[in-house]
């Protein structure tokens, strides 16, 4: 079982409502789900779509071919009819589109009429559409009715019953009229958790002891902001909407300096404003976690589209030389655990950790049975309470063998905690002499980086042992590349290497041996200049001459990427 459903229309037509409801139904039914959205930055109008893929096996990306197209406007038919498989169906309402389409693939469902007749309001047309899709697929409708009851529980019995009637009308109409519908759906299984990349990062932060989050809303990072805010009361977290990104990073730094785990999130334009704050964090050795949700630039660029073009920006942001850690999860499961690792390394080494995501990872949904909470790590590396009070003296930037200084909290003892944005001595006071400057740079940079590198995991390897062909990728390219490799394993000696822990590069060099022995290495990135390949050449001297790049703001489907890979194998 592997079906794709696309809901297309204009912004404001309830595309997301239909899509979200269907994905929840499928997840509750125990199917594996992957969904992604394509939407314009305008509030109303413009062409948008929501695509859902369901399967009885784990999936991580979208397919190009679709089985059902729910067309809420004529443009959806014009743009996406060609994506329909031979046995596919287009669900539409001729009274709303003001046009009757001929052909056996078209199913004319009077969405607005059924909504008015059975629900009492045309506003329930989206509920009718949901019922119609479930009816076309032949899925038992009980889960749909249960979900409607939960969704509208606070609205009262009248609204619940009206929506149930509307969904039932759509369901029965489609089952009766769709004579060509012959979908073979699997039996229900254990309900699965549905989660986006943004929610996974937010959950990972909360599970890591987050107590302060500050940000200025900026697509596509806002999902992290809203998730943490929605759960702030339950976990005693202070969430602050700052006036701009400069304030946001400085608030997070202040919270971290004061003794709690702080975090901020933004996109490229906002990250540009945070650069001075990143250098401040480095000089004061204040732990900080930043979620950088990439989108196409420069400037405002394409605010609701996806790209992987901020890798080198995140690597070199900030004046001066200092260590940082960069993670780039490929799916929500990786995002959850790597957010936890970002907090741990930031606190342990008193550095900045950056979590690189993009619109594709941020807004897409995956289904999982669960996450293993036993894998989470929480160590409080700060001096607190009696441990701090027992000290006879304290120097915030004490020179140690490891380069990691004792980390006291201001006000937690009679001992003074001092730091400064100027170069400083061990006690935190401003200096000008060359000897101290050299010692402090060595402490912050050369002593910490080797230890951090030891903690960086090797990239993920998937495919044939001793491969002739290697697909190299990072971040959100994980899902599409993995499925391409799975589909080509029968024909080629092929494998993938996926990096989610980007910098420092791992000490384990087994992946380098694999690349050097392979006959063909193809680097795959969603940017124009192959930034990760540049990083490999700069850090490891590895030169890659075959590249697949996409930088139009859209993500790869499995089929599109496979065709691009074939171009290099002919």
Buried (B, 14 or more C-beta within 10 A) or exposed (E): EEBBBBBBBBBEBBBBBBBBBBBBBBBBBBBBBBBBBBBBEEEEEBBBBBBBBBBBEBBBBBBBBBBBBBBBBBBBBEBBBEBBBEEBBBBBBEEBBEEEBEEEBBBBBBBBBBBBEBBBBBBBBBBBBBBBBBBBBBBEBEBBBEBBBEBBEEEEEEBBBBBBBBBBBBBBBBBEBBEEBEBEBBEBEEBBEBBBBBBBBBBBBBBBBBBBBBBBBBBBBBBBBBBBBEBBEEEEBBBBEBEEBBBBBBBBBBBBBBBBBBBBBBBBBBBBBBBBBBBBBBBBBBBBBBBBBBBBBEEEBBBBBBBBBBBBBBBEBBEEEBBBBBBBBBBBBBBBBBBBBBBBBBBBBBBBBBBBBBBBBBBBBBBBEEBEEEEBEEEEBBBBEEEBEEBEEBBBBBBEEEBBBBBBBBEBBEBEBBBBEEBBBBBBBEBEEEEBBEBBBEBBBEBBBEBBBEBBEBBBBBBBEEBEBBBBBBBBBBBBBBBBBBBBBEEBBBBBBBBBBBBBBBEEEEBBEBBEEBEBBBBBBBBEEBBBBBBBEEEEEBEBEBBBBBBEBBBBBBBBBBEBBEEBEE
